[in-house]
């Protein structure tokens, strides 16, 4: 049972990381870059990603996702603690 709870927590935080990365790439419009091999386009894509990392718009979404993951982690901890006391 503890392994299952660990796997659930790892997947919750992993999904949070994936969704934040997808949000960053979507905001930076990286999907529209067709040819990453060209140095000019590559530099522009990285510059846009770097710019969005400094914007509160991006971090507001990350904050809400992280709070949800933290809440789920706390619930799992309380369930495990309650099961350990039985």
GUTI-161132 format. One record per residue (C-alpha): x, y, z. Coordinates in steps of 0.25 Angstrom, whole numbers. Each point is the difference from the previous one (the first is absolute). Example, Ala and Ser with C-alpha at 12.3 -4.5 7.8 and 13.67 -1.06 7.14 Angstrom:
% GUTI-161132
<x->49	y->-18	z->31>
<x->6	y->14	z->-2>
This chain:
% GUTI-161132
<x->0	y->0	z->0>
<x->11	y->10	z->3>
<x->6	y->-2	z->-14>
<x->-14	y->3	z->-6>
<x->-1	y->13	z->8>
<x->14	y->4	z->-5>
<x->-3	y->-3	z->-14>
<x->-13	y->9	z->1>
<x->8	y->11	z->6>
<x->11	y->-1	z->-11>
<x->-10	y->0	z->-11>
<x->-7	y->12	z->6>
<x->13	y->8	z->0>
<x->4	y->-5	z->-13>
<x->-13	y->4	z->-7>
<x->2	y->14	z->7>
<x->13	y->1	z->-6>
<x->-5	y->-4	z->-14>
<x->-12	y->9	z->0>
<x->9	y->12	z->4>
<x->10	y->-3	z->-11>
<x->-11	y->-2	z->-10>
<x->-6	y->14	z->4>
<x->14	y->6	z->-1>
<x->2	y->-5	z->-14>
<x->-14	y->4	z->-4>
<x->2	y->14	z->5>
<x->13	y->1	z->-7>
<x->-6	y->-5	z->-13>
<x->11	y->-10	z->-2>
<x->-9	y->-10	z->-7>
<x->-1	y->10	z->-12>
<x->15	y->-1	z->-2>
<x->1	y->-10	z->-11>
<x->15	y->0	z->-2>
<x->8	y->-1	z->13>
<x->13	y->-2	z->-8>
<x->1	y->14	z->-4>
<x->8	y->8	z->10>
<x->-8	y->13	z->-1>
<x->-13	y->-7	z->3>
<x->6	y->-8	z->11>
<x->5	y->12	z->7>
<x->-14	y->7	z->-2>
<x->-7	y->-12	z->6>
<x->10	y->-1	z->12>
<x->-2	y->15	z->2>
<x->-15	y->-1	z->1>
<x->1	y->-11	z->10>
<x->9	y->8	z->8>
<x->-9	y->12	z->-1>
<x->-12	y->-8	z->5>
<x->8	y->-5	z->12>
<x->0	y->14	z->5>
<x->-15	y->3	z->-2>
<x->-10	y->-1	z->11>
<x->-10	y->-6	z->-9>
<x->8	y->-13	z->-2>
<x->3	y->-1	z->15>
<x->-15	y->3	z->4>
<x->-4	y->-13	z->-7>
<x->12	y->-8	z->6>
<x->-3	y->5	z->14>
<x->-14	y->-5	z->-1>
<x->4	y->-14	z->-6>
<x->11	y->-1	z->11>
<x->-11	y->3	z->11>
<x->-9	y->-11	z->-5>
<x->12	y->-10	z->0>
<x->3	y->5	z->14>
<x->-14	y->-2	z->4>
<x->0	y->-14	z->-6>
<x->13	y->-4	z->6>
<x->-5	y->5	z->14>
<x->-13	y->-9	z->-1>
<x->9	y->-12	z->-4>
<x->9	y->3	z->12>
<x->-12	y->1	z->9>
<x->-6	y->-13	z->-6>
<x->13	y->-7	z->2>
<x->2	y->5	z->14>
<x->-15	y->-5	z->4>
<x->3	y->-13	z->-6>
<x->13	y->-2	z->8>
<x->-7	y->3	z->13>
<x->-10	y->-11	z->-2>
